[in-house]
Structures are given as structure tokens and as C-alpha cells.
């Protein structure tokens, strides 16, 4: 790594750790502000950057509160923050809204924008075990980060850190940490929090993980790989391959156009308007709901839980829906022949059918043809219902 990149990384970490120094970073190195570059002391406004915009002040979106609890007057065009000592509510539109409770105490907000140095940003790698993450694509080239920290007091707040490392290969790595050790007063994990809202170029791939926070990706064109423990996953208007893994957080995918592999152990999985070549989704304990699915190869499996699917049969397509202990309800739009095989406690294919000696119930919709779609439904300890929605000849 060159000396210029080391200097760039050091400046970015400093800017995120001390919001008074936060500013737009161009070409991988920090741009000096007008006048002195020393960080503004608490209670004063941060200096203006070269492009005429005002750098974000420390401890909140504008001037901090004075010692008597009243808000100091901010510079014109900015708004005064909530007084120190009370935690502000999560920023509107952030992934935190409507999710985990905000711990009481003090808070700090900061913003940072970093421009690519020669090579466009193509991948975001994000690790935030301390709160929520929202990534939203836009038509620019910079990565813009808004962070919101919460802690019981100023001392604990100063122990929360965000590191941002841009790499020459186009990857931007973002991580959050909380200092801990024998020399510092212990603070409960539930008492601190860092929420991140990130705007990134649409064609950057997102790889992100959280613990109990919410994870949301919106308006991206290069897919994503998302991982949570108990936090929810939300993906909307995303193209490209999408991979999701969750232990106990709800997963919801809406308007995803590309191959999908969604896995969860103990939660529900919602699919709405999915298009692509392949869809694989599985839950151990939970339900799967799919609507407006247009995928050639579909595989939905559950160990304990019902499955409901409304999909469109593709020529030479294959659809497998299986729940070991749960009812299965499939509604299929067809444009050609469809061959259905089902086996369960009770099977209703919507037309007269006769069980085979091996226990399977089979039926063909339309004239048999080599390009017929094949549907296979299983539920050893559940009921099966299948219906055809005629979509054309």
C-alpha cells in the first residue's frame, strides 16, 4: 500500500472518530478546509470546505447544547440539535426507524463523503454489530456515510468508533467497534448503539453483516450478500445476485431481479416480485410467502412451516416446493403445458386425479409437450392445494 493511501486511510478514520473534522474527501485524500484545519472545539461550528458547503459540526447535526442545557445558536442555514444528555431519535429514513429501541443517554451524528481515487467504487464491505445499516444506491460516484451513535454518557460515546478504509481495487470497508478493556468502565452492550445510513453508487456490490440490528439495501444494481443474527433483512429494487442468511430475523425481498438464495433458521421469509433464472429459499421453522414470482427454476423448502406461492410457470421450468410439517398452497400462471406431481397428507390439484401406487398424485394441464414445466410438491405431514391461473394459450 502506497504512502498516499496510508495517509488517506488515516485521515478517514480520524474524520469518523472526530466529527468536527468530517468533510468531503476527494481523490482518496482529505481536502483542507478554508483557514485553519484544527478540529473545531465543542460548541463551535465546523469550518466550511472548499466547495462552499459546511462541514458537519461535532456531536449532532449542528451546534451542541451549552452547559446550561440551552442550545447554542447554529450558523445560518443549519438547525440546532437536541440538548446534550438526551438521546435524539433515529434519523428519518434510516434503518433504525421502527426497529430496535434507542438507548437513553447522549448521541452524536456525523457525515462523511469520500470520492474514488482513479478507480470507481465497486464493492462495499460493511460490518456493524452495534446497530442498523441501510445502503441506498444513487447515480453519483462518492460513498456518503451518515452515522448516529448512542451511549449512556460522553465517556461511553467516545469509545464508539467507525473505521472506513478505501482500497485501490475499488472496495470500501466500513466497520464499527466499541473499546473495551480492564482500564475502562464496563458498559452493557444494549446501552450503546451505532446506526449507519450509506449512499453508494448503484453499480457497487454490497456485502454487509449485522447482529441484532436491521439490514436494508435499496436501489442497487450489482446484488448483495447479507448476513444477520436476529436482525431483519430488507431488500428492495435490487438487480444482480442476492444472497441472504439470517438466524432469527425476518427476511423480506421485494423487486429483486436476479438469482436469489435466501436462508433463515427461525423466522419468516417474504418474497414479492422476483424475477431471474433461479430462486432458492429455505427456512427451518417459519413460513415462506411468495407473490408475483417469475423465475425459471424455483426451490422452496421448509422443515416446520407453511409455504404459499403465486408464480408464473416458464417453459422447461422446474418448480419444487416442499414442507416436511406444514401446508403448501401453490397458484400458478401458465402459458403452456404444466405437469404436476404432489404427495402429502391430503392433495387437491383442482382437477379430478387418481393417486398412483407410490402415493404420488399426478396431473397434466394443457397438451403434453417436451417444453412442459414440471411442478413437484411435497408435504409428508401437511395438506397440499394446487390451482392453475390461466394466462393464455
DAHUHU-V543046 format. One record per residue. N is the residue number from 1. RES is the residue in three letters. PHI is phi in degrees with one decimal (* if undefined). PSI is psi in degrees with one decimal (999 if undefined). D_LAST is the distance of its C-alpha to the last C-alpha in Angstrom with 2 decimals. Layout:
N|RES|PHI|PSI|D_LAST, N|RES|PHI|PSI|D_LAST
//
This chain:
1|UNK|*|131.4|61.91, 2|UNK|-71.9|164.3|63.92, 3|UNK|-62.8|-34.6|66.53, 4|UNK|-64.5|-40.7|64.44, 5|UNK|-69.2|-37.7|61.51, 6|UNK|-61.7|-41.4|63.95, 7|UNK|-64.9|-39.2|65.37, 8|UNK|-62.0|-47.1|61.93, 9|UNK|-62.6|-44.6|60.95, 10|UNK|-60.4|-41.0|64.29, 11|UNK|-65.7|-38.1|63.92, 12|UNK|-68.4|-43.1|60.42, 13|UNK|-62.6|-40.9|61.57, 14|UNK|-61.8|-42.4|64.60, 15|UNK|-64.3|-38.9|62.51, 16|UNK|-76.1|-32.2|60.26, 17|UNK|-74.6|-27.9|63.25, 18|UNK|-128.5|94.0|65.22, 19|UNK|-57.2|-22.6|63.09, 20|UNK|-61.5|-26.7|66.04, 21|UNK|-95.3|0.9|65.51, 22|UNK|-65.1|136.6|61.73, 23|UNK|-163.9|174.3|60.71, 24|UNK|-72.2|133.5|58.26, 25|UNK|-109.1|125.3|58.58, 26|UNK|-116.2|140.1|57.99, 27|UNK|64.7|19.6|57.85, 28|UNK|84.6|0.7|58.19, 29|UNK|-131.0|149.5|61.63, 30|UNK|-68.3|140.8|62.76, 31|UNK|-90.1|127.1|63.69, 32|UNK|-66.4|148.3|67.15, 33|UNK|-89.1|168.0|67.55, 34|UNK|-66.8|137.9|70.10, 35|UNK|77.3|-151.7|73.56, 36|UNK|-67.5|148.6|74.26, 37|UNK|-103.5|2.9|71.48, 38|UNK|-63.0|142.5|73.00, 39|UNK|-58.6|140.7|70.71, 40|UNK|-70.6|136.6|71.33, 41|UNK|-67.7|159.6|73.22, 42|UNK|-59.0|136.6|71.70, 43|UNK|97.0|-6.6|71.96, 44|UNK|-117.2|159.4|71.70, 45|UNK|-83.2|146.5|68.75, 46|UNK|-71.3|151.9|67.40, 47|UNK|-69.5|163.9|68.21, 48|UNK|-83.9|147.2|65.86, 49|UNK|-86.3|175.5|64.06, 50|UNK|-63.9|-30.1|64.35, 51|UNK|-81.2|5.5|61.19, 52|UNK|92.4|-6.0|62.70, 53|UNK|-87.6|157.2|60.64, 54|UNK|-91.3|126.2|62.45, 55|UNK|-64.7|152.7|62.23, 56|UNK|-70.5|134.9|61.36, 57|UNK|-77.9|167.1|64.49, 58|UNK|-74.3|155.2|65.34, 59|UNK|53.9|58.9|64.40, 60|UNK|122.0|173.1|61.71, 61|UNK|-73.5|-12.7|60.06, 62|UNK|-148.3|-153.1|63.42, 63|UNK|-64.1|140.1|67.09, 64|UNK|-76.3|170.0|67.94, 65|UNK|-73.4|149.6|69.93, 66|UNK|-79.1|172.0|73.70, 67|UNK|-62.0|-28.6|75.94, 68|UNK|-82.0|5.6|76.58, 69|UNK|91.8|-6.9|72.86, 70|UNK|-91.2|151.0|72.25, 71|UNK|-77.8|131.8|69.81, 72|UNK|-68.1|152.1|71.42, 73|UNK|-70.6|124.8|70.57, 74|UNK|-81.9|165.9|67.73, 75|UNK|-66.0|156.9|67.69, 76|UNK|-57.9|139.3|66.22, 77|UNK|90.8|-4.5|62.46, 78|UNK|-118.7|160.2|62.01, 79|UNK|-106.5|145.8|61.82, 80|UNK|-74.7|140.4|64.26, 81|UNK|-81.4|175.6|62.90, 82|UNK|-67.3|150.1|63.49, 83|UNK|-58.3|146.1|67.05, 84|UNK|-62.1|149.4|67.60, 85|UNK|104.7|-16.8|67.86, 86|UNK|-124.0|136.7|64.66, 87|UNK|-76.6|128.0|61.25, 88|UNK|-70.1|157.9|58.91, 89|UNK|-73.0|154.9|55.42, 90|UNK|-57.4|146.7|52.60, 91|UNK|-63.5|143.9|51.47, 92|UNK|-65.7|139.7|48.59, 93|UNK|87.3|-10.4|45.26, 94|UNK|-78.9|163.6|46.59, 95|UNK|-67.9|-16.3|45.08, 96|UNK|-73.0|-25.7|48.08, 97|UNK|-59.3|125.8|47.16, 98|UNK|77.2|11.5|46.32, 99|UNK|-117.2|-124.0|46.91, 100|UNK|-63.1|147.4|50.18, 101|UNK|-68.8|143.9|53.34, 102|UNK|-83.4|126.0|55.68, 103|UNK|-68.0|146.5|59.07, 104|UNK|-70.9|157.7|62.09, 105|UNK|132.6|-136.2|64.59, 106|UNK|-113.1|163.8|64.41, 107|UNK|-143.4|164.9|61.64, 108|UNK|-148.3|135.2|61.26, 109|UNK|-120.5|140.9|58.58, 110|UNK|-145.0|155.4|58.37, 111|UNK|-132.9|145.1|56.18, 112|UNK|-147.6|139.9|56.03, 113|UNK|-126.9|130.7|54.15, 114|UNK|-126.0|130.0|54.27, 115|UNK|-93.6|149.7|53.30, 116|UNK|-69.4|150.8|52.37, 117|UNK|-108.0|86.1|55.17, 118|UNK|86.1|-45.8|53.81, 119|UNK|-109.7|128.4|50.74, 120|UNK|-64.0|149.6|47.81, 121|UNK|-71.4|123.5|47.07, 122|UNK|-117.9|-12.2|44.12, 123|UNK|-152.0|137.0|44.47, 124|UNK|-112.2|127.1|45.83, 125|UNK|-114.9|113.9|47.39, 126|UNK|-124.7|129.6|48.31, 127|UNK|-128.7|114.5|50.27, 128|UNK|-136.1|87.9|51.26, 129|UNK|-77.6|-0.5|52.42, 130|UNK|-105.1|-0.7|54.20, 131|UNK|177.1|-153.3|51.47, 132|UNK|-89.9|158.0|48.18, 133|UNK|-137.0|129.9|46.41, 134|UNK|-126.3|128.7|43.98, 135|UNK|-118.8|126.1|42.75, 136|UNK|-126.6|128.7|41.15, 137|UNK|-82.1|149.7|40.07, 138|UNK|-148.6|178.0|41.24, 139|UNK|-89.5|8.9|41.70, 140|UNK|-88.9|-175.5|45.34, 141|UNK|-109.7|-16.9|47.09, 142|UNK|-85.4|157.9|49.48, 143|UNK|-101.9|120.2|49.14, 144|UNK|-111.7|128.2|50.39, 145|UNK|-122.0|129.7|51.54, 146|UNK|-117.4|121.4|52.64, 147|UNK|-112.9|149.4|54.41, 148|UNK|-138.4|113.6|55.73, 149|UNK|-102.9|146.1|58.30, 150|UNK|-133.0|139.4|59.66, 151|UNK|-157.8|162.7|62.81, 152|UNK|-65.9|-31.0|65.61, 153|UNK|-155.2|177.0|68.17, 154|UNK|-63.6|-37.5|68.91, 155|UNK|-62.0|-45.8|70.16, 156|UNK|-67.6|-34.5|66.93, 157|UNK|-63.1|-39.0|64.91, 158|UNK|-68.4|-13.8|66.78, 159|UNK|-90.7|-2.3|65.70, 160|UNK|-93.2|128.5|61.99, 161|UNK|-131.6|148.9|60.91, 162|UNK|-127.0|125.5|57.89, 163|UNK|-110.5|140.7|57.92, 164|UNK|-131.1|119.9|55.82, 165|UNK|-125.1|109.2|56.00, 166|UNK|-85.4|131.0|54.29, 167|UNK|-105.8|153.6|54.15, 168|UNK|-61.3|-21.7|54.30, 169|UNK|-82.0|2.9|50.95, 170|UNK|97.5|2.4|49.11, 171|UNK|-90.4|137.1|49.02, 172|UNK|-115.8|121.4|50.41, 173|UNK|-105.5|127.0|51.67, 174|UNK|-125.8|125.9|52.36, 175|UNK|-136.0|148.5|54.15, 176|UNK|-118.0|143.9|55.94, 177|UNK|-143.9|161.8|59.01, 178|UNK|-128.7|124.5|61.76, 179|UNK|-61.5|139.9|65.31, 180|UNK|-150.2|149.9|66.83, 181|UNK|167.3|174.0|70.06, 182|UNK|-65.9|-26.3|73.43, 183|UNK|-83.9|-6.9|74.87, 184|UNK|-115.5|153.4|72.40, 185|UNK|-70.3|129.6|72.02, 186|UNK|-66.4|142.1|69.04, 187|UNK|-129.5|134.0|66.17, 188|UNK|-61.7|142.6|63.43, 189|UNK|-58.2|-37.3|60.00, 190|UNK|-72.0|-10.2|58.56, 191|UNK|-89.9|-8.7|61.17, 192|UNK|-124.6|157.9|59.89, 193|UNK|-162.1|144.7|56.62, 194|UNK|-133.9|120.6|55.10, 195|UNK|-107.2|141.0|51.86, 196|UNK|-125.5|133.2|50.30, 197|UNK|-119.5|122.6|47.98, 198|UNK|-124.4|127.9|47.10, 199|UNK|-103.8|128.4|45.51, 200|UNK|-137.1|158.0|44.46, 201|UNK|-55.5|140.0|42.80, 202|UNK|-58.7|-32.9|39.01, 203|UNK|-89.5|17.9|38.83, 204|UNK|-94.4|136.5|41.21, 205|UNK|-81.4|142.2|40.03, 206|UNK|-109.7|124.4|41.28, 207|UNK|-121.8|115.3|42.91, 208|UNK|-142.5|148.3|44.48, 209|UNK|-140.5|142.9|46.01, 210|UNK|-136.4|173.6|47.64, 211|UNK|-101.3|-86.8|49.25, 212|UNK|-102.3|0.4|48.93, 213|UNK|-81.6|168.7|47.89, 214|UNK|-85.5|144.1|44.48, 215|UNK|-124.7|120.3|42.60, 216|UNK|-132.4|134.7|40.22, 217|UNK|-130.3|128.5|38.50, 218|UNK|-135.7|138.0|36.85, 219|UNK|60.7|47.5|35.52, 220|UNK|-116.5|152.8|36.09, 221|UNK|-116.9|6.2|34.33, 222|UNK|-125.0|18.8|35.74, 223|UNK|78.2|-175.7|34.85, 224|UNK|-159.8|158.8|37.33, 225|UNK|-131.5|108.6|39.07, 226|UNK|-121.6|140.5|40.30, 227|UNK|-141.0|129.5|42.61, 228|UNK|-137.0|161.6|44.22, 229|UNK|-90.7|-80.2|46.34, 230|UNK|-107.8|-0.9|46.03, 231|UNK|-78.9|155.2|44.76, 232|UNK|-80.8|157.2|41.29, 233|UNK|-122.2|130.5|38.82, 234|UNK|-132.2|124.8|36.68, 235|UNK|-127.4|128.2|34.46, 236|UNK|-141.6|133.1|32.69, 237|UNK|54.3|61.4|31.07, 238|UNK|-126.4|135.0|31.89, 239|UNK|-107.5|155.7|30.47, 240|UNK|99.5|176.5|31.39, 241|UNK|-67.9|131.1|32.08, 242|UNK|-121.9|123.6|33.13, 243|UNK|-119.3|130.0|35.32, 244|UNK|-133.6|143.2|36.79, 245|UNK|-140.5|127.7|39.34, 246|UNK|-144.3|142.8|41.01, 247|UNK|-81.4|-53.7|43.34, 248|UNK|-142.0|21.1|43.13, 249|UNK|-103.0|141.2|41.66, 250|UNK|-58.8|136.4|38.41, 251|UNK|-115.5|127.5|35.79, 252|UNK|-132.2|121.0|33.28, 253|UNK|-118.4|122.7|30.86, 254|UNK|-131.5|129.6|29.04, 255|UNK|56.2|62.9|27.16, 256|UNK|-113.3|126.0|27.80, 257|UNK|-122.6|92.2|26.10, 258|UNK|159.5|175.1|27.19, 259|UNK|-63.6|141.0|27.89, 260|UNK|-128.8|135.6|29.32, 261|UNK|-133.5|105.9|31.83, 262|UNK|-119.2|124.5|33.17, 263|UNK|-128.7|137.1|35.85, 264|UNK|-149.7|151.6|38.04, 265|UNK|-93.0|-55.4|40.46, 266|UNK|-132.5|59.2|41.25, 267|UNK|-161.2|177.6|39.04, 268|UNK|-93.5|160.8|35.58, 269|UNK|-133.8|120.1|32.77, 270|UNK|-110.3|130.6|30.41, 271|UNK|-125.8|128.6|27.38, 272|UNK|-143.8|121.5|25.57, 273|UNK|61.6|73.6|23.27, 274|UNK|-115.0|130.1|23.52, 275|UNK|-136.1|137.7|21.91, 276|UNK|163.6|-168.1|22.95, 277|UNK|-87.1|-31.8|22.98, 278|UNK|-147.0|138.1|24.79, 279|UNK|-132.8|119.5|25.75, 280|UNK|-122.8|124.9|28.61, 281|UNK|-142.2|136.3|30.22, 282|UNK|-145.6|145.3|32.86, 283|UNK|-133.8|151.2|35.40, 284|UNK|-90.7|-52.4|38.28, 285|UNK|-132.6|100.6|39.04, 286|UNK|161.1|179.2|36.63, 287|UNK|-106.9|160.8|33.09, 288|UNK|-124.9|123.5|29.96, 289|UNK|-118.5|123.3|27.64, 290|UNK|-126.1|132.3|24.54, 291|UNK|-135.2|143.1|22.34, 292|UNK|53.6|51.2|19.75, 293|UNK|-98.0|122.9|19.90, 294|UNK|-125.4|81.4|17.83, 295|UNK|-134.0|139.2|19.60, 296|UNK|-68.8|-45.4|18.74, 297|UNK|-118.7|119.0|21.60, 298|UNK|-124.2|134.3|22.79, 299|UNK|-138.1|109.1|25.94, 300|UNK|-117.8|126.6|27.39, 301|UNK|-136.3|143.8|30.58, 302|UNK|-141.1|143.9|33.23, 303|UNK|-84.8|-54.1|36.44, 304|UNK|-131.0|106.9|37.20, 305|UNK|154.0|153.9|34.70, 306|UNK|-83.5|159.1|31.36, 307|UNK|-129.6|128.0|28.08, 308|UNK|-123.4|129.2|25.35, 309|UNK|-139.3|131.2|22.19, 310|UNK|-121.5|113.8|19.18, 311|UNK|-141.6|175.0|17.10, 312|UNK|-116.9|127.4|13.89, 313|UNK|-77.4|130.6|12.97, 314|UNK|-101.3|151.0|13.36, 315|UNK|-59.5|132.4|12.82, 316|UNK|61.4|18.8|16.07, 317|UNK|-79.3|162.6|17.03, 318|UNK|-134.2|129.8|19.65, 319|UNK|-128.7|121.0|20.47, 320|UNK|-120.6|121.6|23.85, 321|UNK|-127.3|122.9|25.21, 322|UNK|-142.9|129.2|28.69, 323|UNK|-132.9|124.5|31.50, 324|UNK|-68.8|-40.4|34.64, 325|UNK|-137.6|79.5|35.88, 326|UNK|174.0|152.1|33.35, 327|UNK|-74.1|153.0|30.29, 328|UNK|-127.9|130.2|26.78, 329|UNK|-129.6|116.1|23.90, 330|UNK|-122.3|127.8|20.46, 331|UNK|-119.4|127.3|17.44, 332|UNK|-125.9|127.9|14.34, 333|UNK|-84.0|133.1|11.30, 334|UNK|-126.7|147.5|8.59, 335|UNK|-116.6|-5.9|6.01, 336|UNK|-152.7|-157.9|6.72, 337|UNK|-72.9|145.7|9.49, 338|UNK|-135.4|129.0|12.31, 339|UNK|-107.4|125.8|15.82, 340|UNK|-118.2|131.8|18.18, 341|UNK|-125.4|132.4|21.96, 342|UNK|-142.5|149.2|24.32, 343|UNK|-148.6|121.7|28.05, 344|UNK|-165.3|-176.1|30.17, 345|UNK|-60.7|-43.5|32.71, 346|UNK|-142.4|130.2|30.11, 347|UNK|-121.6|128.3|26.40, 348|UNK|-127.9|108.8|23.73, 349|UNK|-96.1|3.7|20.14, 350|UNK|82.6|-5.7|19.04, 351|UNK|-138.6|157.5|18.64, 352|UNK|-57.8|132.4|21.52, 353|UNK|-149.9|157.2|22.63, 354|UNK|-123.2|129.8|25.91, 355|UNK|-62.8|144.0|27.92, 356|UNK|-84.8|162.3|28.90, 357|UNK|-57.1|-28.9|32.62, 358|UNK|-82.4|2.9|32.42, 359|UNK|95.6|-9.2|31.26, 360|UNK|-82.2|146.7|27.64, 361|UNK|-110.1|128.1|24.82, 362|UNK|-125.8|149.3|21.66, 363|UNK|-158.0|150.2|18.20, 364|UNK|-119.3|130.9|14.92, 365|UNK|-109.3|123.0|11.52, 366|UNK|87.1|176.9|8.90, 367|UNK|-77.0|131.8|10.53, 368|UNK|-56.7|135.8|13.35, 369|UNK|-151.1|155.4|13.46, 370|UNK|-60.5|-27.5|16.21, 371|UNK|-95.6|19.1|14.27, 372|UNK|-64.3|144.1|13.17, 373|UNK|-78.0|143.5|14.42, 374|UNK|-110.8|126.8|17.59, 375|UNK|-119.4|128.7|18.84, 376|UNK|-127.8|125.2|22.49, 377|UNK|-127.3|132.2|24.32, 378|UNK|-133.1|141.4|28.07, 379|UNK|-161.0|85.6|30.67, 380|UNK|-56.9|-32.2|33.81, 381|UNK|-122.6|33.7|35.50, 382|UNK|-150.2|172.0|32.72, 383|UNK|-93.6|151.2|29.89, 384|UNK|-122.6|132.1|26.19, 385|UNK|-129.8|129.2|23.38, 386|UNK|-129.8|140.3|19.68, 387|UNK|-144.6|143.6|16.76, 388|UNK|-99.5|132.3|12.99, 389|UNK|-106.4|108.9|11.80, 390|UNK|-66.1|125.3|8.20, 391|UNK|-113.8|-5.6|7.24, 392|UNK|159.2|-179.8|3.79, 393|UNK|-67.5|999|0.00
//
